[in-house]
């Protein structure tokens, strides 16, 4: 019904109810079997998603339980702690999750945020497309293009920050309204959505700031009142700056205070030119094109740029027959060129041809802390959403549902991956122990972080997106720790003596090993006594430890 009702004939409440329900239904179908595994699985491949679940937990613990800043923690990298200013903490999602965490288990909260990102991205793009078309049907299809693009399917498998792309179209829509209508309220909303992009992920703040002047050029002629438009833009700048100043200031201060590890190489994480035209490793049809996408640099998640042939056809139609659509064609082209990175790559081969991103890298401060140009694909999809909405006005109405179906089918990523959430009872037993102490969990960085949300003890090591040099130095200079965490050669000296010294220095009570190799090493070489053995783990007590929590 949504696809047949024109925008102007549907009362706003009913229109939004139908559209929201339609996007929700698509989200549940296109991420199947997530909907039937909300309670005992996490959406994604079980890698970075576990870290983002920890992010949500830490935001609640910092803000609600400890009443402290969430941007420094000793919950990981115990006992020294670590700065989270440059970590992909996605604080906005953490705040939004607080009421949900009060009622629901953490995996359910995480899954709901992922699913809601599809619904709200569709609604945001629908609102933006509605600025460009009179038809709800056309705007709805534009929302499909943005919300259910290959980029979104790929990053929703583990990057909650990047999956939360819904604020980008809302920012664009409010900037356009501010330019056209000159309302201070529209400007304030634009500033708010700019801030929400920033508190979601710094990449999206950068993209919004890049988009703003492009929209200014594209829509300036449509202003009704010059003074009103300027006042509205000033309101956007004022609100955005006021809201973002504490966060951006903290990030800049952290970046200047010391060096960080973890930045990506822009030459590797750039879009291959062919990636926009070939189903990728995330796609349901990726097996047929493996010989092509397996040659691209980076990884399957970052390389998910496939636009879809039906979308490409509609883009061509809009650009050829609709002069007003060309401004969004130009905007999409700008981000497309930047997404290709500093050097053009075609079918996995570097051509040596320099591209505009190399200049952007020199102009934008701290851009080297990011280094993933391919993520600008989301802005290409934003432009494509508007262009497709305009193109749908040029085709017979009876074709719109067929075109929407074709777009959905071409972008299928089914079955959508989920990962079982299995927590050994020993972790919950630790959680019932009121004493505070450290734990060295050798299960792996993101898994150990997720298990820490269950036992709520500080853990040695962990993973942050940008690791301060001081934190890495502490690990490297602690005897045995690099061996246990990273498989480095064992240091000289008696292993048992070193183990006692390590436990004392790190103030830890338990060492937990999951695989047989580490279990044997801790038991026979370090000679730590085991206090609990289950099929999943063996827990070893450090010297001077107290009684083990009862099962």
Secondary structure, DSSP 8 states (H G I E B T S, - for coil): -TTTS-GGGS-HHHHHHHHHHHHHHHHHHHTTTGGG-TTTEEESSSSHHHHHHHHHHHHHIIIIIS-S-TTEESSSSTTT-EE-TTS---HHHHHHHHHHHTTS-HHHHHHHHHHHHHHHHHHHHHHHHHTT-S-HHHHHHHHHHHHTSHHHHHHTTT-HHHH--HHHHHHHHHHHHHHHH--HHHHHHHHHHHHHHHHH-HHHHHHHHHHHHHHHHHHGGG-S-HHHHHHHHHHHHHHHHHHHHHHHHHHHHHHHHS-EE----TTTSS--GGGGTS--TTSTTGGGGHHHHTTSSS-TTTT-----HHHHHHHHHHHHH-GGGHHHHHHHHHHHHHHT-SEEEETTEEEEEE-THHHHHHHSTTGGGT--GGGGHHHHHHHHHHHHHHHHTTS-GGGHHHHHHHHHHHT---S--EEE----HHHHHHHT--S--EEEE-S-HHHHHHHHHHH--EES----SSEEHHHHHHHHTSTTHHHHHH-----SS-HHHHHHHHHHHHTEEEEEE-SHHHHHIIIIIS--EEEEE-SS-EEEE-TT-------
